[in-house]
Amino acid sequence: MKKVQDFKVLGYRRLNKDNYILTLIGEEDIPRIWPGNFAEIKVPDSPDVFLRRPISVLDADYEKKTISFYIKAVGKGTLKLGRLSVGQKVNIVYPLGNHFVVGQQQKVLIVGGGSGIAPFISLGRELKSRNIDTTFLIGARTKEDVFLTGEFARYGRVELTTEDGSMGEKGLVTDHKVFSGTFDFDKVYTCGPDPMMKAVAKIAGAKGVDCEASLENMMACGIGACLCCVSPTKEGNKLVCAEGPVFNTKDLLW
């Protein structure tokens, strides 16, 4: 059930100069949010920011009626969302999109990079609740870009790569030893930059392992009306906001 709801800024957690977690608190009950769902956030008091910003839901506390988002400041809207005052009203439309599918897997690999790590706390929690063996593989440019490893560690093993070798293994995520030798995962989930997801999907496909990716196409409306987030699939063009953002990679024309 989609809701249009007013929240207030509860606080921020600054990760570095460009990345932060925004936590909002509301008065109404929060609907069930599944791993991979996102929200369209209206930037308050900003007439020069016309469109809402699509942001993956990081986490939600249904009892406290809070919802949090991991945001990277990359433009005017996300910069302004990082400068709101505590108590300031923020309107969001949520939960939007589909979600990651959790089935009868026994051992899964979650691969994330950049702001693509956002859906994986709630996914990790869901997997742990089903006693599914989970490994997180997080890639970043340097150790200064590695976040939330403590949170991920609550739900599984955490492996890291950095391009400069300052933390974890040196290289891209696909260079990590987890992809060499015996690959005994029966499901892969990924979210992050397109080249990373395509590389992960290619390896998973070659090994015959099911892979789901959460796409990060540009979105405007978030409900399938504006047609700006179309992605080609084997069944024709699909709207990432309404028919995604999560797709099985075997269905994508990558």
N, C-alpha and C positions, 0 to 999 in steps of 0.2 A: 504494500500500500504506500503510494507516494504521499508525502506531506510537504506542505509549505509552512514553515515554522520559524518563529522568531526565537533566537537565542541571545544570550549576553556573553561577552568575553569574560571567561573565568581567569585566564592567564596564558602566559607563553613559557615555553622551554626553548631557549636559544641553543642551537647545536653548533653553529659557527656564524660567520657574518652573513651568509646567504641562506642558511637552512634553519627552520624553526618548527616547533609544534604549537599549533593554536588549539586551545581547549575552550569549548563553549558549554554553557549550562542553560538549560531551558526549564520551563514550568510544566510542559506537557510530557506525557509518556513518549519514549523513543521507540519507534517501530523496530522490528527485527532487522538487523543489518547483517548481511552475509559477506564473507570474505570476497572482495572484488567489487562490491558496490561503491558508488561514488555519490557526491553531492554537487549541486550547482550553488555556489556561494555568491551572494550579491555583495559587492564592495560598498559599504555604507558611506554616505556623504561624499560621493565621488562622481559628480555628473560627467566627468571626462572619461570614466570607465563605464561603457554602456552595457557590456555583456557580463553575465555571471561567469565565475571561474569554476571549471570542473576540477574537483579535487577528490582523490581517493580517500575513503574513510580509514583512518589509522586504527581507531579503537572507539568503543562506546561503553559507558557504564549505565546500565538501565535503571539501577536503583538510585544513583546520584543524578540521573538525567543529564549526563555529560557526553559530549562527543568531541573527538580530537582528530586533527588533520596534520599530516606531515607536509610542509610546504617549502618549496625552493623558490626564492625570490628571483624570478627571471624576467619580469616585466612590471609595468605600472600597477596592474591589479594585485599581483602577489606581493609587491613591495608595500602597497598600502594596507593589505591584510596583515602585514607584520608590524604595523604601526598604530593599531587600534588601542583605545584606552580600555582598561578593565571596567566592565559594566556596560560598555557600548553595545548597542543592539546590532545583531547580524541576522539577516534572513537567509535561509537555505531551503532548497528543494531537494528532497532525498527520501528514501534510498533509491538511486537510479541504476540502471543497467542490470546485467545478469551477474553471475558469480562463479567462482571456481567450483568444480564438481569434485566432491569427496566421495569415493565409493568404497570398494573392498580392498584397497591397497594395503600392502604390508610395509613397504619401505619406499619413501618418496624423497625426491630432491627438489628443493626450492632455490631458484637462481634469481638473484635480484641485483640491480645496479641503479645508482642515482636515486631519484624520487620513486623509482619502481619498487623500492622495498616497502612502501606504505601498506599494501594489502596483506603483508605476510605475518604480522603479529596476530591478527584475528584468524588467519588461515592456520598458523602454527598451533594456536589454542584449540581450534576445531580438530586438527589432526591428533593432538595429544589426548583430547577427550575420547578419541576412538582407539587409543593405544597404537597409533601408526608411527613407526620408526621414521623420524624426520631429520634430514640434514639441510641446513641453510648454507648456501654458497653465495657470499656477498662480494661484489667487485667494486672497486673504487680507483680513483687516480692516485691518491696518496692517503696516508693514515689520517690526515685531517678531514678526509671525506668519508670516513667510516663511522656510522652511527648505529645506535640501538642494538648493539651486539649483546648487551646484558639482557635486554628484553627477549631477543630471539633465543638466547641460551636457556630460557625457562621452558622452552618447548622442543628443543632438539640440539643436536651438535651444530656448531658454527664454524665454517671454514671461510677464509678470507683470501682475496687476491688484491694487490695494488699494482698499478702499472709501473711504479718506480721501486717496488720492492720494500717500501718502508713499513709494511705490515703484512703478515701472511705470506703467501707465495707471490713471486714476482710474475707479472704478466696479466693477461686478460682472464676472465673467468673460465673460458674454454681451454686455457692452458693448465688449469688446475689438475692435480693428480687424480681427482675424483673421476675424471673422464677417461683415464687410462686404465689398462688392466681390466679386472672384472667389474662390470657395471651391473650391479644387481638391484637397481631401483626399478620399481614397476610403474612409476608415474613421475613426471617432471612438471613443475609449475614455474613459470618465468614472467618477469615484468621488468622493464627498463628500456634502455635505448634500443631502437629497431635493429641495428646491426648485431647487438648482443643477443637479442631474442631469436633472430634468424639463425645465428650460429648455434645456439643451444638447441633450437628445434631441429636443425640439420643433424646434429649428433644424435639426438633422441630418436629421430626417424631412422637413421642408419642402424641403430641398435634395436629397433622395433619396440620402442617404449613410447607409450602415450604421453603427449605433451600439451599443456594448455598455456596460452599466453594472454596476458592482459594488455591490449593495445593502448597506446597513448596518443591517438590521433587528435588533431585540433578539433575542439568542439565549441559550439556557440550556444545552442539551446539546451542540449542534453536530453531531449525527449523525441528526437527524430523528425523535427519539423523543418529544419534549415538545410539538411542534406549536405553539410560541409565536412562530415567526418566519415564519408563512405570509404570502405576498404573492399578490394576485390577478393572474392572467394570462389570456390569451385561451383557454388550454387548461384553465382552472380554477385553483384555489388550488395554489400550489407552495411547498415548503419552501426557504427561502433558504439554510439551512445545508447541506442535502443535495443539492438540485437547482440551487442557485446557489453562491455569491452572485452570479455573473456571469450576466446575462440580456441577450439582444438586446432593445433597448428597444421594437422594433415588436411584441414579444410581451406587453408589460406593459400592464395596464389603469391607465394614469396619467391 
